[in-house]
Amino acid sequence: MTSPEQAKVMYEYYDKLIDKLITAKLALVEGGVKSYSIDDRTLTKFDIDKLGMEIEDAVKKRSEYEALMNGRRPRKAVAVVPRDF
């Protein structure tokens, strides 16, 4: 299990990652740039959908680590029961 200190480090990592990903997506959507670089990755307008999925995943991970930092369990879906009404 992850300690609160490790959870805080991971929370901060995902927080910074989300900021970078959002900045990249906005630059590709709004600005007149053809490509955008994050560290050693080069992204183009074709990667906008992928960026959206990465942002969603990073937000989920950040909320899991936030819950661990505060001493709670991360939320997880156990089962889905389909019903006809």
N, C-alpha and C positions, 0 to 999 in steps of 0.2 A: 504494500500500500504506500501511496505517496504521502510524504510528510508535509505539514503546512508550509515549511520553508521551501521545499521543492515545488509545491503547488504555486507559491508566490512567484518563483523564478519563471515557471512555465506560463503563468498568467501574464506576466510582463512581456515575455517573448511573443505570445500570441497577440497581445495588445499592439506591439510594435509592428508585427507582421500584418495585422489588419489595416493599420495606418498606411503601410507601404502599398498594399494591394489596392486599397481604395484610391490612393493617389494615382497609381498606375491606371486604374480603370477610368478615372475622371480625365486623365490626360489623353487617353486614347479616344474616349467618347467625345469630349468637348474640344480639346485642342487640335491644332493642325499638325500633330506629330504622327509619323507613320509607324514609329516603334518607340518602345519605352524599356529602359533597363532597370532591373532590380537586382542588385548585387551582381551575380554572374549570369542572370537570365535576361534574355531579350524577348519582349512581348510585342505582338503586332495586333492590329484590329481584329484579326481572326481568332485571337485568344480571349476576347471579351467574355464569351460564355464560360470559358474555363476559369477566368478570373472570378466571375460571379459565384461559381461552385466552390472555389477555394476560399472566398470570403465567408460563405455560409459555413463551411467546415471549420474555419478558424474561429468563427464566433461561437460555434457549439463547443469546441475544445476550450476556449477561454471561459465560457460559463461553467464547464465541468471543473476546471481548476479553481475558479472563484468559489464554487461550492465546497471544494476540498479545503481551500484556505480558511473558510468560515466554519469548518467542522461538520459540514453536511455531506450527505452522499450525493453524487451527481445523478441527475434524473436519467432514467433509462426506461424505454418501453419494454414491457415484458411480453405482452400478447395483444393481438387485435382480434376481436370477436365480431365477424360480420353478421348482420341481422337483416332480415327482410321485414319491412313493416307494411 
